Structures are given as structure tokens and as C-alpha cells.
């Protein structure tokens, strides 16, 4: 985990993203996609730290349409960024994968509900494996 990359405004976890090893994350102006990213633009316009600070969360037509991303933002809203990073780092050591090799999905994308994703975040295990 590269904590210095942090978490994107939308809730993507740049710190463990495998998409681009050279990307420094959107907070560090490193994301190539920030020009079209509605979440990035909205947070910058509203001068907020992330979607978790927005009174309109969750909005639609953005990255928050993705269940995993929306659940991560909900977790941050309730517990803070450091709590999420701590859980994800612990889970990574336990073998929970954020992105499968060559893909933009991973173990957190398997559950079909927020509760299922939260279960993995909190326990480091899928409820299907218990």
C-alpha cells in the first residue's frame, strides 16, 4: 500500500490501485482521467475533501453508481479515511485483493450489497467464506 497516494475524491483507493504504477492519484494531480471525472470536478468546485463531505451524497451519474466505491465513501463518512486505509491494509495482508491482475475489479466487487462489502472491509473475509 502506498498511503501517500491516498483516496480519490470519489472514494477510489489510489493507495492500492493497480491501474497505473506511475499515477500519483487525483489528489496529487496525477490522474489522467480527472478532466472528465464528475466527482473530481464537483469536489473541487465545492471545495470539499471528498464525496463523503457532500450534503448531496450519494449522487448518481458519477463514480458513486459503482457499489464498491459508494460503500467505501459511506464507510469514510462514518469512520474516516484512516480507518478505511487501516482496514484495507490489514485486508491486503490477509490476501483480500482490491484489483485482480489486469482488471479493475477485485474481492470487494464480489458482494452484491453494501453490507457484504462492509463485512469484507471490517473482517477481512467475505461472508461467503465464513
C-alpha positions as CSV (number, residue, x, y, z in Angstrom):
1,X,0.0,0.0,0.0
2,X,1.2,3.5,-0.9
3,X,-0.6,5.6,1.6
4,X,0.8,8.8,0.1
5,X,-1.5,8.3,-2.9
6,X,-4.4,8.4,-0.6
7,X,-8.1,8.1,-1.6
8,X,-9.6,9.8,-4.6
9,X,-12.4,12.4,-4.1
10,X,-14.8,9.8,-5.3
11,X,-13.7,7.0,-3.0
12,X,-11.4,5.0,-5.3
13,X,-8.4,3.9,-3.2
14,X,-5.4,5.2,-5.1
15,X,-3.2,3.8,-2.4
16,X,-3.8,0.3,-3.6
17,X,-4.9,0.8,-7.2
18,X,-3.1,-1.3,-9.7
19,X,-4.2,0.6,-12.8
20,X,-1.2,2.8,-13.2
21,X,2.0,2.4,-11.1
22,X,3.2,5.8,-12.1
23,X,-0.1,7.6,-11.2
24,X,0.2,9.7,-8.0
25,X,-3.6,9.9,-7.6
26,X,-6.1,12.6,-8.4
27,X,-5.4,14.5,-5.2
28,X,-1.8,14.9,-6.3
29,X,-2.9,15.9,-9.8
30,X,-1.6,12.6,-11.2
31,X,-4.8,11.0,-12.5
32,X,-5.0,11.3,-16.3
33,X,-8.8,11.0,-16.1
34,X,-9.5,13.9,-13.8
35,X,-10.6,16.1,-16.6
36,X,-13.8,14.1,-17.2
37,X,-14.3,12.9,-13.6
38,X,-17.6,14.5,-12.3
39,X,-16.6,13.6,-8.7
40,X,-13.2,15.3,-9.0
41,X,-14.7,18.4,-10.6
42,X,-17.6,18.6,-8.2
43,X,-15.5,18.3,-5.1
44,X,-13.1,20.9,-6.4
45,X,-16.0,23.2,-7.2
46,X,-17.5,22.7,-3.7
47,X,-14.1,22.9,-2.1
48,X,-14.7,19.7,-0.1
49,X,-12.2,16.9,0.7
50,X,-14.3,14.2,-0.9
51,X,-17.8,12.9,-1.7
52,X,-18.1,11.9,2.0
53,X,-18.4,15.6,2.9
54,X,-21.1,16.4,0.4
55,X,-24.7,17.0,1.6
56,X,-25.9,15.5,-1.7
57,X,-24.2,12.1,-1.2
58,X,-24.9,9.8,-2.8
59,X,-25.4,11.4,-6.2
60,X,-26.0,9.5,-9.4
61,X,-24.4,9.7,-12.8
62,X,-20.9,9.6,-11.2
63,X,-18.4,7.1,-9.9
64,X,-20.8,6.6,-7.0
65,X,-23.0,4.5,-9.2
66,X,-20.4,1.7,-8.5
67,X,-21.5,-0.2,-5.4
68,X,-17.9,-0.7,-4.1
69,X,-17.0,3.0,-4.5
70,X,-20.2,4.2,-2.9
71,X,-19.8,1.8,0.0
72,X,-16.2,2.9,0.6
73,X,-17.4,6.6,0.7
74,X,-20.1,5.6,3.1
75,X,-17.5,3.9,5.3
76,X,-15.3,7.0,5.2
77,X,-18.3,9.3,6.0
78,X,-18.9,7.2,9.2
79,X,-15.4,6.2,10.2
80,X,-12.8,8.4,8.4
81,X,-10.2,7.9,5.8
82,X,-7.5,6.5,8.1
83,X,-9.9,3.8,9.4
84,X,-10.6,2.7,5.8
85,X,-6.9,2.7,4.9
86,X,-6.1,0.7,8.0
87,X,-8.8,-1.9,7.2
88,X,-7.7,-2.2,3.6
89,X,-4.1,-2.5,4.5
90,X,-4.9,-5.3,7.0
91,X,-7.1,-7.0,4.5
92,X,-4.4,-6.8,1.8
93,X,-2.0,-8.6,4.2
94,X,-4.8,-11.3,4.7
95,X,-5.0,-11.8,0.9
96,X,-8.0,-9.6,0.1
97,X,-7.4,-8.2,-3.4
98,X,-8.5,-4.7,-4.5
99,X,-7.8,-5.3,-8.2
100,X,-7.2,-8.7,-9.8
101,X,-4.2,-8.7,-12.1
102,X,-5.0,-6.8,-15.3
103,X,-8.5,-5.9,-14.1
104,X,-10.2,-3.0,-12.3
105,X,-12.3,-5.3,-10.1
106,X,-11.4,-7.4,-7.1
107,X,-12.7,-9.1,-4.0
108,X,-14.6,-6.0,-2.8
109,X,-16.6,-6.2,-6.0
110,X,-18.0,-9.7,-5.4
111,X,-20.7,-8.9,-2.8
112,X,-24.0,-7.6,-4.3
113,X,-24.8,-5.4,-1.2
114,X,-23.3,-2.6,0.8
115,X,-23.5,-4.9,3.9
116,X,-21.5,-7.6,2.1
117,X,-18.7,-5.1,1.1
118,X,-18.7,-3.6,4.6
119,X,-18.3,-7.1,6.0
120,X,-15.2,-7.6,4.0
121,X,-13.8,-4.2,5.0
122,X,-14.4,-4.8,8.7
123,X,-13.5,-8.5,8.9
124,X,-11.1,-9.1,6.1
125,X,-13.2,-12.0,5.0
126,X,-16.1,-12.5,2.7
127,X,-19.3,-13.7,4.4
128,X,-19.3,-16.3,1.7
129,X,-16.1,-17.8,3.1
130,X,-17.2,-17.9,6.7
